[in-house]
Amino acid sequence: MQTRRAWMGNALGLLAAPGVAASAERAVRVPTVHEQIRKEARNAPLRMKFAGSTEAECRRWQRAFSGRLRKLLGPHSPPREWKTVTERVVELEDHRRHELVLEAPGLPPLPVHLLVPKGRRPPRPGVLALHGHGPYGHDAVAGIDTTEERRRNIAASNYDYGRQLARRGYVVAAPCFTPFGRRLDDRKAYGGDDPCAVTFVRLQLLGKVLMAENLRDALWALELLAQRPDVDAKRLGCVGLSYGGRMTMLTAALEPRIRVAVIAGALNVMQERILHRYSCGAQVIPGLLEYGDVPEIAGLIAPRPCLWVVGRRDPLMVREWIPRAWERIRRVYRVLGAEDRLEMDEFDGAHRWNGTRAYPLLEKVLRPA
């Protein structure tokens, strides 16, 4: 009997203990993980947004945010030395396509299409042309249209901007990102899941960030351009559509040798992306929203010329977020006295490449009179 009274006393004591308060029975609504993430996304800290008003403050902010961004990405430097393997050279009417693979110890081989114009006197300006999602990776950007399916894929997004640039006299490097093109397994191996999401998770277990892996490969392809004797390393640009636009932004932000950037189909922010059921691990920088977002990365390009291409009928653009994002980018350019170097080409089209203002800008910056 004494034991029973002691047990009851202990139980009552537990109920009265701090953090174990008793209450009347009621149903507790537990938010789903998606609801919780949406709430946190709306209230993301973004603690390193630029808030200064002088050029000196802006330069300090660029150094600080750039340093933080590099830490979030982790290792992303290209190798200092590598071997270039030529798989094939294709002679075309107005340019040659060199189908290359770059090899360096400890790194995955990087496929690159190098497009070299004919009939132009070197040295020529060079452009890094980055691809987005799609079944053919960098092949589409290089204009490889050997089948009807490939031709339709290119036509749908005006996707062969690398070939278009080569025909305009630029030496073009188009690397193949992970997990796309020939670097992608058979899609059946993913069981219907998004290869970008699966690859991101697997690389995280190895201590790597997928976007940093692709940044390294973009910088590697840029280095290939810069070291060529027929390329003027002081006249380098970078362009891309969709994920290629996102990678153009990141590459230009962290590589000052890129003198001009054209970013197409990518004027949205990750804060907005994760409010929906988002899975593209190729665009995820872990911890980014603690410090900033797409506008802050874009602010690192300033004061260099940058054109953002936005289709009015692009279903991937969330219109109500664009003005806020644009103002954050423009503020950096304005404080640096370079607002005239930030442009938006808002054209009547969908998610596709539009060169109407891109080509004149590249011509102006990379071929000065």
WOTA-V77425 format. One record per residue. N is the residue number from 0. PHI is phi in whole degrees, 0 to 359 (none if undefined). BURIAL is # if it has 16 or more other ideal C-beta (glycine too) atoms within 10 Angstrom, else .. D_FIRST is the distance of its C-alpha to the first C-alpha in Angstrom with 2 decimals. Layout:
BEGIN
N	PHI	BURIAL	D_FIRST
N	PHI	BURIAL	D_FIRST
END
This chain:
BEGIN
0	none	.	0.00
1	298	.	3.80
2	296	.	5.36
3	297	.	5.14
4	296	.	6.40
5	296	.	8.72
6	295	.	9.95
7	296	.	10.78
8	298	.	12.49
9	297	.	14.43
10	296	.	15.55
11	296	.	16.76
12	296	.	18.46
13	297	.	20.26
14	295	.	21.51
15	269	.	22.93
16	293	.	24.47
17	303	.	28.28
18	81	.	29.66
19	233	.	26.51
20	293	.	27.10
21	278	.	25.68
22	209	.	28.34
23	293	.	29.10
24	297	.	29.87
25	201	.	33.56
26	275	.	35.98
27	256	.	37.21
28	278	.	40.79
29	260	.	41.18
30	295	.	44.89
31	290	.	46.52
32	298	.	47.86
33	294	.	51.37
34	298	.	50.58
35	295	.	49.03
36	294	.	52.07
37	301	.	54.45
38	297	.	52.80
39	292	.	52.98
40	295	#	56.55
41	298	.	57.76
42	255	.	56.33
43	305	#	57.43
44	298	.	58.08
45	45	#	61.67
46	290	.	61.59
47	249	.	65.01
48	301	#	67.11
49	289	#	70.50
50	229	.	70.81
51	277	.	73.78
52	223	.	77.29
53	237	.	79.57
54	298	.	80.91
55	298	.	79.45
56	297	.	75.96
57	293	#	76.39
58	296	.	77.49
59	296	.	74.50
60	296	#	72.19
61	301	#	73.87
62	297	.	73.38
63	292	.	69.72
64	290	#	68.83
65	300	#	70.87
66	297	.	69.00
67	295	#	65.62
68	299	#	66.78
69	297	.	67.94
70	294	.	64.57
71	296	#	62.77
72	288	#	65.18
73	81	.	65.03
74	304	.	67.98
75	207	#	70.88
76	282	.	74.10
77	287	#	76.70
78	291	#	78.07
79	283	.	81.06
80	227	.	82.86
81	202	#	82.80
82	251	.	84.93
83	255	.	86.41
84	257	.	86.95
85	267	.	89.39
86	279	.	88.46
87	194	.	91.27
88	238	.	93.85
89	252	.	94.82
90	274	.	98.19
91	244	.	98.16
92	301	.	100.96
93	240	.	100.05
94	201	#	97.40
95	252	.	95.94
96	251	#	92.32
97	266	#	91.04
98	265	#	87.88
99	247	#	86.17
100	227	#	83.00
101	266	#	82.00
102	234	.	80.30
103	214	.	78.64
104	303	.	76.36
105	82	.	72.65
106	237	.	73.20
107	295	.	73.45
108	302	.	77.13
109	248	#	78.22
110	285	#	80.64
111	221	#	83.11
112	265	#	86.06
113	250	#	88.84
114	253	#	91.51
115	241	#	94.84
116	294	#	97.60
117	262	.	101.14
118	71	.	104.24
119	239	#	102.63
120	277	.	103.58
121	283	.	100.74
122	281	.	98.75
123	249	#	96.88
124	291	#	93.73
125	243	#	90.52
126	229	#	87.70
127	272	#	84.22
128	248	#	83.43
129	254	#	79.75
130	269	#	78.49
131	253	#	75.58
132	295	#	73.51
133	151	#	75.50
134	288	.	76.14
135	246	#	79.06
136	54	#	77.87
137	284	#	80.81
138	301	#	83.32
139	295	#	83.50
140	299	#	84.21
141	280	#	86.99
142	81	#	88.50
143	282	#	88.06
144	237	#	88.89
145	281	.	89.91
146	229	.	88.23
147	296	.	88.07
148	297	.	84.30
149	293	#	84.80
150	297	.	87.57
151	294	.	85.39
152	298	#	82.55
153	292	#	84.96
154	296	.	86.61
155	298	.	83.33
156	238	#	82.49
157	49	.	85.90
158	278	#	84.04
159	270	#	86.93
160	294	#	87.25
161	295	#	87.67
162	296	#	90.74
163	300	#	91.98
164	291	#	91.77
165	299	#	93.60
166	291	#	96.37
167	266	#	96.62
168	103	#	97.26
169	268	#	93.85
170	278	#	92.51
171	240	#	89.09
172	247	#	86.04
173	236	#	83.39
174	280	#	80.35
175	260	#	77.85
176	277	#	74.29
177	260	#	71.01
178	255	#	69.91
179	226	#	73.19
180	54	#	76.39
181	286	.	76.88
182	270	#	73.76
183	263	#	71.48
184	295	.	70.06
185	302	.	70.52
186	301	.	68.50
187	297	.	66.87
188	292	.	64.99
189	262	#	62.96
190	58	.	61.71
191	89	.	62.83
192	281	.	61.21
193	286	#	63.29
194	303	#	64.85
195	296	#	64.81
196	293	#	61.04
197	296	#	60.41
198	296	#	62.83
199	302	#	61.29
200	296	.	57.78
201	295	.	59.11
202	292	#	61.17
203	299	.	58.22
204	296	.	56.43
205	263	.	59.54
206	77	.	59.51
207	238	#	62.48
208	248	#	63.29
209	304	#	65.47
210	295	#	67.49
211	291	#	68.22
212	299	#	69.44
213	287	#	71.85
214	297	#	72.88
215	303	#	73.85
216	290	#	75.94
217	296	#	77.63
218	293	#	78.53
219	295	#	79.72
220	295	#	82.05
221	295	#	83.28
222	297	#	84.07
223	303	#	86.01
224	297	#	88.11
225	297	#	88.59
226	271	.	89.88
227	283	#	92.48
228	292	.	96.07
229	268	.	96.96
230	242	#	94.22
231	274	#	94.46
232	293	.	91.08
233	269	.	91.67
234	231	#	91.71
235	241	#	88.38
236	232	#	86.47
237	216	#	83.36
238	221	#	82.77
239	184	#	80.22
240	246	#	78.85
241	62	#	75.20
242	300	#	73.11
243	297	#	76.45
244	292	#	76.61
245	299	#	73.14
246	287	#	74.20
247	298	#	77.53
248	302	#	75.70
249	294	#	73.46
250	295	#	76.32
251	294	#	78.69
252	298	#	76.04
253	253	#	75.59
254	232	#	79.13
255	293	.	81.77
256	290	.	84.66
257	285	#	84.12
258	273	#	86.57
259	206	#	85.79
260	230	#	82.96
261	239	#	82.99
262	246	#	79.51
263	248	#	79.53
264	63	#	76.76
265	218	#	74.03
266	272	#	73.82
267	220	#	70.14
268	243	#	67.13
269	292	#	63.95
270	301	#	61.91
271	282	#	63.36
272	303	#	63.23
273	278	#	59.45
274	290	#	58.88
275	248	.	59.83
276	278	.	58.76
277	260	#	60.73
278	226	#	60.88
279	284	#	63.97
280	294	#	62.65
281	291	#	66.26
282	249	#	66.23
283	264	#	62.87
284	248	#	62.73
285	305	.	59.04
286	85	.	58.10
287	303	#	61.42
288	290	#	60.08
289	293	.	58.47
290	241	#	62.03
291	180	#	64.52
292	207	#	65.84
293	308	#	69.11
294	299	#	71.10
295	288	#	70.19
296	298	#	71.23
297	298	#	74.41
298	294	#	75.06
299	284	#	75.57
300	286	#	78.72
301	301	#	80.41
302	264	#	83.21
303	290	#	84.48
304	298	#	85.70
305	213	#	83.08
306	245	#	83.50
307	256	#	80.59
308	255	#	81.61
309	230	#	79.71
310	278	#	80.48
311	296	.	80.09
312	252	.	78.90
313	282	#	76.62
314	290	.	73.32
315	273	.	71.46
316	270	#	72.35
317	261	#	70.03
318	303	.	72.61
319	290	.	70.46
320	271	#	69.31
321	297	#	72.84
322	302	.	74.13
323	293	.	71.18
324	295	#	71.42
325	297	#	75.19
326	295	.	75.11
327	292	#	72.87
328	292	#	75.35
329	296	#	78.34
330	301	#	77.04
331	296	#	77.26
332	299	#	80.79
333	296	#	81.82
334	294	#	80.72
335	275	#	82.59
336	69	.	85.70
337	230	#	85.68
338	300	.	84.65
339	287	.	87.81
340	265	#	86.57
341	252	#	83.53
342	229	.	84.48
343	234	#	82.95
344	256	#	84.80
345	265	#	83.29
346	250	#	85.20
347	276	.	85.20
348	195	#	83.40
349	256	.	80.16
350	276	#	78.33
351	205	#	81.44
352	284	#	83.69
353	228	#	86.33
354	263	#	89.00
355	306	.	91.04
356	254	#	90.10
357	293	#	88.60
358	293	#	91.88
359	299	.	93.90
360	293	#	91.21
361	300	#	91.14
362	298	.	94.94
363	295	.	95.05
364	277	#	92.60
365	269	#	93.40
366	231	.	97.14
367	295	.	98.26
368	296	.	101.91
END
